[in-house]
Amino acid sequence: MPRSENPLQSALVEYVQSIDPDRDRDTAKEIERVRAAVAEFGRWQEFEEWRISTFFDSSVDMIEIGGKSWFKVRVECDGQEFICRCPTLDKAVLLAKFYRRLIVDQFYSVGPPWA
């Protein structure tokens, strides 16, 4: 039985599909930049100003869990911090993009976290 999606779920699915690296060159390039940094330093970090004096602090770190390599994803902005672990670097980059988008959409739709 197909499940029904509400408008928020539909929007999230649409965004995830739009950043598929097989279809989106910018995402594919971002994955390669992160891959190169993690290979060289074990970590990728980026600071990005997305509105005046409002920054993302995003990072992907290689970590070990149960003897296997995983990736810790962290995106922080205005006191909001999203953290998760991913089994692949590609998924780590996609989740970082997703979290950044979620923060921006939350800001413009319901306001900043301190409001």
Secondary structure, DSSP 8 states (H G I E B T S, - for coil): ------HHHHHHHHHHHHT-TTT-HHHHHHHHHHHHHHHHHSEEEEEEEEETTEEEEEEEEEEEETTEEEEEEEEEETTEEEEEEESSHHHHHHHHHHHHHHHHHHHHHH--TT-
